[in-house]
Amino acid sequence: MASGESFPFTAVLGWSVSRYDMFSACRRQYFYQYYHKHDTEFGAERIARLRLLVSVPLEIGSVTHDCVAAVLNRLTREPDEPVDRARLADFVTRKAAERHRAARYAEVHYHERDAVTTEDVAAPARDAIASLVASERFSWLVERARRPEGEWIVDVEGYGETRVDGLKAYCKVDFLIPAHGKLHILDWKTGKERGERHAVQLRGYAAWASHRFGVPPERVAPVVAYLLPAYREVSVELNQYDMQDFATLVRTQTNEMYALCRDVERNLPLPKDRFPLTTVESMCSYCNYRELCGRTASRAQDGASAP
């Protein structure tokens, strides 16, 4: 089973759940994230450095994602080899240490914490991996590995580019497995449940798989697997009407983002002052660019007593 489809390059922006999330949360943050090369006030280099900041929760998710991919790849090669949980925990720790060496944490940059240690990331990542390995889903995966019904896709190549109603969209899946006549998609989460957002994400995965493999949406079974604090799954059953609604949503949200382009085809933005700051300042606590807007003081004070 091929893991991707090539599309001719176009500069026009592509919809994704994360892109529209940022657009709807704060237009100014959106400008810095996607159009920093067009900023004349602070310069692209400074903004690019802020773009590289990571947070502890995001690093936990990234380490977990990498380790789950490694476990699944091993399953395809050695389905009858039992998991050595002590060695797996050590592998997670080493993976966290590897990423930690290059990470620049927003919590440290904004003086919310004096430092972030490897163990701050490794400990919850180990818990997440242990949660998966102990789950009924993992037992199901072991059985599917022993009796494969098709090639597994672990972390689809590229950005998961697809087309939704003719519009460019990015829906990058974590894992796809053919089983029981369906394409099962599993998306691993270490953060909090976000019902509406994740439901849209699942429909995006179904759209990608349906388009890529030419199957009806009824044959795609997307699942969000929450690994922390305990394993839990949320799934959706889809039909053609659900996907029509999803396509309408993508078109509506894409047109909203197009409206802030002075040239849609070349994806050139309007001036920065057309991208206002959010009025919900509590959201600034999670923004890499908050220093550019002068909204760091309250967060630093709130974070002074954080563990």
Buried (B, 14 or more C-beta within 10 A) or exposed (E): EEBBBEEEEEEBBBBBBEBBBBBEBBBBBBBBBBBBEEBEEBEBEBBEEBBEBBBBBBBBBBBBBBBBBBBBEBBBEEBEEEBEEEEBBEBBBEBBBEBBEEBEBBBBBBEBBEEBEBEBBBBBBBBBBBBBBBBEBBEEBBEBBEEEEEEBBBBBEEEBBBBBBEBBBBBBBBBBBBBEEBBBBBBBBBEEEBEEEBBBBBBBBBBBBBBBBEBEBBBBBBBBBBBBEEBBEBBBEBEEEBBEEBBEBBBEBBEEBEEBBEEBEEBEBBEBEEBEBBEEEEBBBBBBBBBBBEBBEEBEEEBEEEE
